[in-house]
Amino acid sequence: MDIRTDVRPPREAAWDLVQSAELPDLMRAAAALRDTGFGNVISYSRKVFIPLTQLCRDVCHYCTFAQPPKPGERVYLTPDEVVDIARRGAETGCREALFTLGDRPENRYPQARAELAELGHATTISYLLAAARAVFDATGLLPHANPGVVTHTELLALRGVCPSQGLMLESASRRLLEAGQAHHGSPDKDPEARLNTMRMAGELQIPYTSGILIGIGETREERITSLLALRDLHDRYGHLQEIIIQNFRAKPDTQMADAPEPDLDDLLWTIACARILFGPDMAIQAPPNLTPGTFGTLIKAGINDWGGVSPVTPDHVNPEAPWPHLERLAQATEGEGKVLAERLTVYPAYVKQLDTWVAERLRPAVVQASDAEGFARASAWSPGDRDAVLPQTLLNLLGLGRTNPPHPTSRTEALCARASQGESLDEPEVAELFTARGDDLVTVVRTANALREEVNGDEVTYVVNRNINYTNVCYFKCQFCAFSKGKLSENLRGAPYDLDLDEIARRSAEAWDRGATEVCMQGGIHPEYTGDTYLDICRAVKGATPQMHVHAFSPLEVWQGASTLHLPLGEFLERLKTAGLGTLPGTAAEILHDEVRQDLCPDKLSSAQWLEVMETAHGVGFKTTATIMYGHIDRPEHWARHLMSIRELQARTGGFTEFVPLPFVHMEAPIYLKGKARRGPTFRESLLMHAVARLVLHPLVPNIQASWVKMGPRGVHACLAAGVNDLGGTLMNESITRAAGAEFGQELSPEDMEALIATAGRIPRQRSTPYGRPPDGQVERSFGAADLGPVLQTPAPGWTRSGAAESLVRPGLEVGATGMGSSGNRSED
């Protein structure tokens, strides 16, 4: 039969797998398919096993998990025992609580009915619901239930407490129900009943686990039939997360104690057939504890997942087979050129579609435990958290003391080489770089650092500046912002203020006296502000400090200012230049992908509108920065679109001086508090953002900046080895990131900034905003500067602007949101 990697065998040809190909050929085809769908990642779930009860009404002839009641012993774990097991798992880093139990023991054993009644339940499923809820509430572990054959009502109830569920088909052969066969006397092993449960799970959109048990008397043809039955279900509903190929292990004191076990070749054949039948995108799993010493061979056969591995509890179904240590599993995985990555009980593909697949109550826990690809977060680190510890495993992987060279995939090497030569990658290729792990990650980071050394040398630049956020009143509803206040804002904490011009001038003059060469000014979009407000702010600064560089106004402020004055963008920008504006910050970009923006900042500028402001600004002679705010509801494909949008505009205009990754600080952000966003990017993702930006934007954007206020000192050190050559400003009054919950302070003095750079083995240099030399005397003045005086936050008076809120400028809500153009504006006033 045809076993090409781009063709899934049709049903009528599937049985040819039994005889048509040699095992090595099957394994090569299966491994190629796996690599197409999963790259070099082999996943696993760190879980704790909770045997709620070992009673079962079935009498499978190979099973030692099911045990009859014993005099004087409880037949169910108590609620306290359940939570205690879960807590021990949580303390060792487990993410999943796997509930194992027998099928409907209350239908067979009076002891089960009596104990359930004592616990306040009529059925085992009812108690399972309560136990899963208790574990989730007490520990945050995500429950996964394998409750056997259940009803539609029970499945629906379990969906509310378990993000995923499972039921092994084992075999679709009814022959195994006959006398003398493995499933005789076990009504719940009727394949029709099991497939019907899985069908209902598909209708209810439950992420589901299934698979087959090989070596229990079935033929190879029956295995193919079983796999096809599962494939048919998945083709219809899309709900099967994984297919487990589990090999029978003979156990003492069972009716099959002397039955022959399937040999390794039989297991490998079945794994390869499963991969070929299901194609590249289905997770194929083989439990590592059932075939110790064969990890590499199983990977060669096409698996991409090891299943659940517990550091706390044994495999209660196969107690004779201990779990391999995770370090050993990682080493064996790496030995095959793969990377071990932890996942959640919900597979990444389903994490990306939580609204479809997971109950609303459980979604926050899943999204906040995941990274941008849907895998489990590798550490507790989050941007802005002073107490968070950097992931040592990752630092060791990247470390200067590492003696063995990395062995990346040829694909990653080729992409890095092309980018280093200035070649433009396409969006899928950029997104692929953002998924780098293991030695691929090392290669991306090292290539970016080598490129930085080639372009910038060992100097690390910074600017002495002062942030002046002139108002925190804002009528936009950005879901990530914890800074803005006001009647229409998402966040009402804190007192609203609106600085008067005298205070802005005073702060500017004070900053100059302390050695600053720049004031960086942004704020909320106050409903009473017009373009004249921004012009007056520029004049106030230049009137107080004529030599001060004014770096101010995001594209949103520019758009709103032009709209309120009914001016084309270019004309308003010319007026700003005349009033003293020097450069523009490229903030308000967030993610330049409207799929993200419609949830993150729906009434803000669209991607096209942001790019239009930037291109117009470059066209009238302004230099600007470019930013990305990442790590919330975005994915690698969104980051790729963003970077390519920046590169394409830079190729036309050359107006961007630097690219500034801004990791999402989650602590007080409304979208996080609503349970809809991740806990910022992971540390790995943060390093990749800086490194990939260096590669993708080369040679057009020469400077890559890291935010010390978000990354912290140790994070900055790592970024300096990942392509970064600039640390931005000393800030003096940082307030926006602090409002979101960051804890790294309001100012980094030049003394501290240069010490930070020097301890990274690099050479510090003060710069001006456009990367020139600061004005004479300012560098000397910046060292040993006096403390800042107290700031006056001018209270914002009640709004008196005439007109209803509907008249406010909301560019993202405009029909099409394609841009303002050069001949008019899109204000709804």
N, C-alpha and C positions, 0 to 999 in steps of 0.2 A: 504493500500500500504506500501511498504518498505520505512521507513524514517530513515534508518541508516545513520550515518554521513559520511560514506565512499562511498556512492552510490548516484550519481546524477540521479534522476528519468528519465527514457526514456520518449520520447514524448507520447507514447501511454498510459503510466501510470500516466502522470502528472495530468490529470483531476480527478483522484481519490483523490487528495488533497482536493477536495470540500467536501467530505463526510467521508473519511476513518480514520481520526484521530481527537482526541480531541485537542483543542487549547493548553493546557499545554504541551502535547506531542510534538506538532509541534514546539512550542517555545523552548523546551529543545533541540530538534534536531537542530534547526536553530542556537541557541546560541553555541552549541558545534562545528558546522561547522565554525561559525564566529571565534571562538577561535583558531581553527586549522589554519585558514588563516591569522588572524590579531593579534593573541595573546591578550594582554590586552590593546591595543591602540584603542582609539576612536578618529578620526580625525575631523578637521573642517578647513574651510578656512576663514581667516579674509579678508573681501572684502568690497568694496564700490560699491553701485548700481548706475548706470548712466542710467536714462530713456531717451534715445536719442530722442524718440518720443512716444507718447501714441496714435497716430493714428494707425488704423489697418483696413484692408479691410474686416476682418472676424467679425462675430457677435455672438461669443460664448455666450450662455445664462447665464453663471455663472460669467462672467468677468467684473470687474470694472476697470481694467488697461486701456483697450481701451476706449478712449474718442473722441467724434467728435470735429471738430474745433470750437473754440469759437471766436466770433468777437473781434478783437483788440488784440488777444493773438497769440504769435508764436506757431507753431506746432512742431518745432524741437529746441532742445537746440543749442545755438550757440557754436562755437569752444571754445570760452573763458569760457563759462559756463561749458562745458564738462571738460576742464582742471582744472578749479577751484574746481569742485567736486572731481576730482581725487587727486588734491593736498591736500585737506582736509583729504581725506582718507589716503594718504601717511603719513601725519603728525601724524596720530593716529595709525600708525603701520600696515595699510592694505597692503596686497601683491597683491591683485587681483582687477581688475576693471571689474565688470560684466555689460555688456551692455544689457539692456532690451529694446525691441521695438516691435511694431506691424508688421504684415506681409504686405509688399508692399502697404502702404497707398497711394502711388502715383497712383496706378491703380484705386483708388476710389475717391480721393479727389483732386480737382484742387488746393486747398490751399497747399497741399503737393507738387505738381509739381512746383508751383510758388516759394515756399520757397526753395526747392532744387535747382532750377535754380539760385536763388539769392546767394545760397551758393556755386555755381559752380559745381553742381552735377545733374546727370540725374535720379539717383535712390537712394533709401534709403540705399541700400547695398554699393553703392559707397561712400556715406557720412559716413557710419559706418566704412569703411576702413580708411578713412582719420582721423576720430575721434579716432579710436583705435591707429593708428600710432602716433597721437599727444599726447595721454595720455602716451604711452610707452616712447616716446622721452622726454617728459617733466617731468615725475615722476618716471619712471622705473617700475610702476605697470604693472603686466602681464594681458593683456586684455583677457576676456572670452566673447564670443559673442553667444547669442541665437537669431539668425536672422530669424528663421522660415524655411519655405520650400524655398530652394535656388537651383541654378543651379550648375553644375560641375565647371564651370568657376568661379562662385562666391565663392564656397567653397575653391577652390585653391587659390584665391586671399586672402581670409580671413586667410588661413593657414599661409600666410606670415606675418601677424600682430597679430594673436591670437594663443597662444600656445595650446589652447583648445577651443572647440566649443560645442554647445549642442542643442538638440531639443527634447522636451518631446513627446513621442508617444501619451500619454494620454490614447488612447484605439485603439485596432486594429479592433473594431467593426464598420462596415459600417452602422449598424442599427442606430447609434447615429447621422448619417447625415440626417435621415428622418425627416419629418415635426413633430414638437412637441418635438424633441429630442435636446440634449444639443448642438450638432454641426450643426444643420440645418442652412443653409445659410453661412457656413464657409468653402469655398473651400480648404483652407490650412489645414483643419483638416481631410482631406481624408487620411485614414491610409496608402493607397498605396503610395501616394505622400510623406508622411513623412518617411515611410520605405525606399523609393527610395533615399531620401536625405541622410539618414543614411548609406545606402549601398554605395553611392558615397563617403561619408566621410571615410568609411572603405577602399575603394580602394585608397584613397588619404592619408591614414595613419594619420588621424587626431584623437588625443585623444578626445573622445566624451562622452557627458553626455546625458542620456535619462531616461525614466521612465514612470510611469503610474499615472493617476489621478483617484482616486477611489471615488465612490459615485455620479457619474453624470448620472446614469441611466443604467450602465452596470451590467451584472450579474457576479457572481464569475467565472463561466466557461469562460466568455469573458476576465476576468482578466488573467486567466491562459493562454488563447490563446495569449493575448498581451505579456505576459512575455516570452512565448515560441518564439514568433516572434523576440523579442529582443535577446533571447539566440541564435537563429539560426544565426542572423547577427554577433553576437560576436564570435560564434564558427568559422565562416568563416574568419573574419577579425581581431579579437582580439583588437578592437579599443574602445569598450565601457568601460570607466573608472568607471562608477558608474551607478547604477539603483536607481532612486528616487521613493519612494512610498509616494505620496502626497495625503492627504485627502482633499476632497471638503469642503469648508466653504461657507455657504450661506451668500450672501451679499445683503444689501438693494438696491433697485432700479435696480435689475436685474430680468430677467424672471424666475430665479430659486431661488428667495428670500425666498420662502416658502418651498423649497424642503428639505427633511430630509437629515441631514448630516450623514455620516457613523459613527457608534459608535466606541469606543476604541477597542473592541474585533474584529471588522471588519478590522480596521487598523492593529492590531497585527497579525491577520490571514494572511493578504496580505504580510506584511513584512516577516513573517516566511516562507510563500510559496516562495517568491522571493529568500530568502537565500537558501532554499532547492533546488529549480530549478537551481540556478546558481552555487551553491557549495561554497567552502571556500574562493576562491580567488577574487570574484567580490565584489566591494564596494557596500554596500546597505545603502541607506541614507533615513532618514526621517526628514523633516524640524522641528526643535525644537519649533519654534514659533507657529505652528499650533495646537499643543496639549500640552499646558503649564501644568506643574505639573505631567507629565507622563514620564519624562526622563528615570527614571530607568526601567520602564516597556518596553519602546521602546528598550532599550539595551537588556533586557531579550529576546526580540523577534528576535534578530539577526542582528541589525544594527551595522555598524562599523564607521559611519560617520554622522556628524550633518549638513553637507552642509555649505553654506556660512552664516556667521554671521557678521553683520556690526555694528561697533561702531559709525557710522556717519549717515548713511542713512536708511530710513525705507524699509521694504519689499513692493515695489511698486505694486506687484501683489496681496499681501494680506495686505493692509495698516492697517487693523483693528487688526493685530496680531504683536505686538512689539517683537523685538528680545530679547531673554533672555540675561542678563548680563553674560559675559564670566566667571566671578568668580562663579556665580550660576551654570552655565553649568559644570564647572570643578568640583565643589563639588558634583553635582548629578552624574557625571561620576565616580568620585572616590568612591562614595557610593556604586557603583556596582562592586568595585574591578578593575576598569579600569583607564586608564590614558588619559587625554585629550592632544592631540598633534596637533599642527598647521601644515597644509600642504599647498602646492601651488595649483594654479589652475590646474596644471599638477600633476596627482597622482604619488606617489613614484615609482610604477612599470614602468611608462613611463619616469620619470626622469632618471631612470637607463639605458634607451635606447634612449637617446635624438637624436642620429644621425638618428634613424628610424622615430621618431614620431614628432619632432619639427623642424621648419624651421631654417636654419643656422643662420639667423640674430638674432633669439630670444634665441638661445642656451646659449650664455654667461650669459644672465640675469637669466635664469632658474638655470643653474649649480651653479652660484655664490650666489644664494639665498637659496640653498639647503644644507642639511647635508648629511652625508654618507649613510643614508638610503633612501634619496630622499624626506624627509619631509622638512618643512621650517626651516631655522636656527632660533634658539630660542632667539638669542640676537646678538648684533653687535660685540661682543668680537671676536678677532682674535689673534693668537699668535704673539708676538713681537710688538703689538700696545700699546704703553704707555698710550694713551688716552682712550683706550677701557675700558668700565666699566664691571666688572664681573656681571653676571646675578643674581640679588638679589633673584629672585624667587627660583632659584636652590640652592643658599646659604642658604636660609631659610629652604628649604626642608632638607638639610643636616645638618643644624646648631646644635651646641652643646646645644642651648637653647630649642630645640624642646622637648616637654614634652610627646607627644603621641608616642607610639611605632610604628614602621613601620609594615605594613601588606603586606609582599611580597607574590607573588604567591608561591605555594608549589614547583613548578618547579625550580624557582630561588633559593629557600632555599636549595633544594636538590643538585643543581649544586655547590653552594657555600660550602656546607658541604663536598661533595666529594673532591673538590679541596683542601679544608683545611686539609684534611687527606692525601694529597699527591697523590691522585688518578689522573691518566691521563685522561682528558676529550677528547672527539673526536672533530674534527673540527666544525661540526654543533653546538655542545654544546658550544664551545668557542664563535662562532659567535653569538649565542643566548645571551650570557652574554653581548656582546657589544651592544645589542639593549635595555638594561635595562633602564627603565624610572620609574619615580615616586618612590614608596616604593621599587621596585625591585632594582633601582639604589642605594637607601640608603643602602640596604642590601649588595649589592656587595661591596660598598665603606667601610662600617663598617666591613665586614668580612675581607677584605684585610688589613684594619688597625689593626684589632685584630691579624692577622697573622704576620704582621710586628712587633708588640709589642712582640709577642712570640719568633720570630726569632732574632730580633735586639735590643729589648729593646727600650729605649727612646733616645738613642744616634742618632744624625744625623752627618754623616761624610762628609768631604770635603777634597780636596787636593789643596795645593798651587802650581799652575803651570803657565806655560806660553805657549800660543798658538804661534807657528811659522808656518805660511803658506808660504812655501819657494818659491812658484810661483803661479801666477794666470793665467798663460798660459795653455790652455788645448785644446786638439783636440777632446775630446768627446762632444757629443751634448745632455747632460742631460737637460731635459726640465724644471726641477725645479731649476736649478742653476743660480744665479745672480752674482756669484763670478768670474767665469772663464772668461778670455778674450782671444782673438786670432782669427786667420783667419778662423778656423773651428768651433769656438764656437758659441753658439746661442746668446750670449750677448756680444756686442762689446763696451759697455760703460767702461770708465776708462782706465788708462794707464797700459799696461802689464808690469810685473816685474818678475825677476828671481834672487833671493837672491844669492850673492856669499857666499862661505863658511866662510869667515871672519865675515860677518854680522851675519850669523847663530851662529857662535861661540861667538860673542860679546853679542848677545841677550841671549844666554844660560848663560853666566857668569853673566850678569846683573841680570837675574832671580834668580840665586843661591844667589847672594848678597842680594836679596830682600826676601829670605826665601823660594823660590820655591824648590821643590824636584822633579819636573817633567817638561819636555818640551813635549808638545803634538804637533807633526809635521805631517802635511798633506798638500797637495797642488793639483793643477791641474796636469794633465798628459801632461807634456811638450813633444812635439814631438821629442826633442833632448835628452830627459832623457833615460838612460839605467839603468840596475841594478846597475852598478858602481856608478851612481849618488847617489842612496839611501845609498849605503855602505859608500861613502865619507861623506854624511851628518851625519851619525852616528859617524864616526870617528872624525868629526869636533867638535861635541858636547862633546864627551867623552875626546877629547884632551883638551878642554877648561875647562870642569867641570867633572872630573872623577866620582864623586859621583852622578851626575845628572841621574835620571831615564829617559830613552828615550822611550817614548810611541808614536809610529809613524807607519805610512804607512797602509793605508786601504788595504783590500784584492785586490782591483783593482791595486794599486801600486805594491803590491807583485807579482801579476800575470804578470803585464807588465814588471817589473824588471827581473823576471825569464825568460820571453819570449825573451827579448832583449839580454840576455846572453846565451840563448839556454840551460838553466838549468832546471832540474826538480824542482818543488816547494820546496820539502824538502831540497834539497841541497842549494838552494838560501836562504831559511830561516835560515839554519845553518850558512851561511856566514854572514847574518844580525846579528845573535846572537853573533858571534865572533867579529863583528865590534862594538857591544855595544847596540844593540836593546834589550830593556827590555820586553816590552809588545806591543801588537797590538791593535789599536782601531777597533771596529767592525762596522765602517762606510762603506759606499757604499752598505749597505744592502738594503736601501730604503724599498721596499716591496718585500719579498721573494715569489713572485708569478709572473710567467713569463707573464701572461695575462696583468698585470699592467706594467711590465718592458718593454714590447714591444712598449708601447706608452711613458712611462716616461723616459726611458734610454735604448733605443734599442741596442746600441753598447757597453754598459757596460757589466760587468759580468752577466751571467745568474744566477738564483737562485742556481742551482747545482754547478756552478763554485765558487760562493761565499762560499758556505758551504764546498766545497773541500779545499779552501785555509784555512778556519778556522780549519777544522779537521786536515789538515796537520800541521798547526802551533801548535795545541795542541799536536799532535803526536811527535813533536821535542822538546816539553817542554815549549812552550810559553803559557802564560795566555793571554786572550783577553777579550775585552768587546763585547757586542752585542747591536745593535741599531735597531730601526725602524723609518722611516721617513714617517709620515702618515698625511692624511687630504687633499688630492689633487684629485686624480681620483680613489681612492681606496674605498673598501667597507668592512663591517665587516667580510665577508667570506675570504677576502684577509688577514686581520689582523690575523684571526684564523690560516690560513695556515702558516703565518710567525711565530707566537708564537709556534706552534707545531713543526715547523722545528728546532727552537732554542732548544726546550725541548728535542727533539729526539737526536740532536747532543750532547747536554749536558749530556744526560744519557749515551752516549758512551764514552765521553772524560773528562767531568768535567772541561773543560778549560775556561768557561766563568766566569768572576768575578762579572759581573753586567749586568743588562739590562737597556738600556737608550732610552726611548721614545723621539723622536725629532719631535715635531709638525711642519708641513709645514708652513713656513713663506711666505706669498703669494705676498707681495706688489710689488716686482720687478722680480718675477719669470717669465721666458718666457712663461711657459705653462698657467699661470694665465693671463698674458697680452694678450695672444692669445684667451682668453675666454674659455679655455677648462678645467680649474681646479676650485675647490672650494676655498673659502677664508680661507684655513686652516681648522683644525678640530674645532668643536664647543667646548665650555668649558666643556660641559657634556661628549663629546667624549674624551677630553683630560684627564679628571678624570678617565673615564673608562679604558683608555689605561694603566694608571699606576696601577689601582686597579686590572684589569683583568690579567695583566702581573704578579702581585704578586701572584694571585691565581693559574694561569695556570702553572707558572714555579716553584711553590713550590713542593718539598723542594730543588730542584736541583740548582736554582740560588738564592742566599741569599740576593742579593742587588738590589734594584730598585731605579734608579736615576731620578731626575727631572732636567730639564734645566732651570735655572733661567733666562738665556738670552732670552729664548723664552716665558716662562710662566710668567715672571715678579714676583715681590715679593708677591703680593696677590695670584697669581696663585700657587706659590710655597707653600704658607701656606695651601691652599686647598689640594694640592697633598700630603703634609706631613700627612694629615689625611686620605689619600686614599692608603696607603701601601708603601709610599716612605720613605727611610731611608738614602739617600745620595743625595748631591747637586752638585756632580762633582767638577769642578775646579774653581779657582778664575780667570783664563784665561789670565789676563794682556793685551793681544792683540787679542780680538775676532774680526774677520773680515768677516767670511763667512756669519753668520747670519745677521750681520749689512748690508752686501751687498744686502741681500734679502729684507731689509726694516725694520728690527727689531730696536727698540729704547731703549733697556734697558742697553746700555752701553757696554764698552769693558772690564771692570774689576770690580769685586766685592771683595773688600779688605777683609782680614780675620776679621777685626773689623766689617765691615758691614755684612759679611757672618754670623758671630756668633750672631750678633744682630738679624738678620733675623730669625735664628733658635730659639733663646731664646724667641722671641716674639710669636713663635708658641707653646711655652711651652715645648720645647725639649732641649736636652743637646748637644751642639756642640762639635765635636772632629776632630782635624786634623788627617789625615791619609796619608800613603804612597800610591803609585799607586796600589800595590797588597793588600791593606787594612791592612797593618802593621803600626808600629810606624815610624814617620819621623826620618831622621838622627838627631843626637844630635845637638842642637843649631839652627836648622832651624825653629822650631816653634817660638822661641823667636825672631829670626831675621825677621820673616814675619810680625810682628806687628810694626807699625810705620815706615814701609819701605819708603825709599826715592822715589820721583817721578821717573817714567821711563824717560830715555833720549830719544831724538828724534830718530825715526827709519829711516833707509835708505832703500828705496825700489829700489834695483838695477834694472835699466831699462833692459828690455829683448831685446837683439839685434835681428836683422832680422834672420829668421830661415835659416840655411844653411845645414840642414841635407839632405844628398843625398837620392834620391828615392822619388817616388810619394806618395801622401797621402794614396793610396791603400795599401802600405806596412806597415802602422802603425798597431799596435796591437789593435784589436777590438774584444775582446773575445765574446761579445754578438752576433756578426754577424757570428760567425763560425758555420758551419753546425752541427746541433745538440746541440751545446754549452753545452756539457755534462761534460767537464772537461779536465784537462791537463794530469792527471795521474802521475805516479811516474817515468816514464822512458823517458819522453821527454817533448816537449812543442808544443803549437799550434800557435806560431808566424807565421805571414804571410810574415815576412821579407825574 
